[in-house]
Amino acid sequence: MAMDAREIEGLIKQALPDAVVRIEDLRGDGDHYAATVVSSAFKGKSRVQQHQLVYQALQGNMGTELHALALQTSAPEE
């Protein structure tokens, strides 16, 4: 069963409440998404650590209900 873009956004915002999240369904199949996430939680973290925070927010759905997620993450500019 595929995940809905709103569900993905909701999980990310639940874990990172200040996040600005943009989700794009790349193929229209509800299985391949691109996400842009901007959060102050990413400040001082490597890109890998930022992505790990997003994957943790998805509560184990990555690789099961969510097949592919292209991520762009960053901290807000000061």
N, C-alpha and C positions, 0 to 999 in steps of 0.2 A: 504494500500500500504506500503510495507516494505522499509526501508532505506538501501542505499548502504553504504558499509564500507568507501568508499572515501568521501561520503557526511558527515558521522559522523566525520571523521578526519578533514575535511574542516571546519566544524562548530566549532570544538574544537580549531583548530589553528587560526581561525578568532578571537575568544574571548581571547585566550591565545597564542599570536604569537610566544613565545619562546618555546612552548610545544613540547616535543618529544612524539609522539603518536603512539601506536601500537594497531591495531584493529584485532581481530580474530572472524570470524563467527563460532560460536560454533556448529551449527547444519546444516549449509549450506542452511538455509531457509531465510536468510536476515532479521531475526526477533530476533535472540538471539546472542548477541555479548559479547565479553570480551574486555575491553580496559585498557591499561596501559598508564597512562599520567604522565609525569614528567615536572614540570614547576616551575620556580622561584616564580610565583604568589602564590604557596602553602606554601611558607616559613612562619613559625610561625602560621599557621592555623591548626585547628584540622582536623582529617580525615573527619568528617561530613562537615565541611566548605569547604574542598577541593572537596568533591563530589558535594556539592551544586553549586560550581563554574562550574563544568562540566555539571551538569544538566541545569544550566542557559544558558550555551553555546549551548545546544541542542535546544534552542528556543521553548520549549513546545512540542517537538516531542516525549519525553519520555512518555511512556504509551499510545501513539497513534500509530504513524508510527513505533516507536521503542518499541517493547514489553519488551525486557529484556536486561540489560546491566550490566555485572559484572565489577566493577571498582576496579582498583588498582591505587592509586595516591601517588605521593611523590614529594618533592622538590629535586633539583639536589644536589648531595653531594658536599661539598666544599673542 
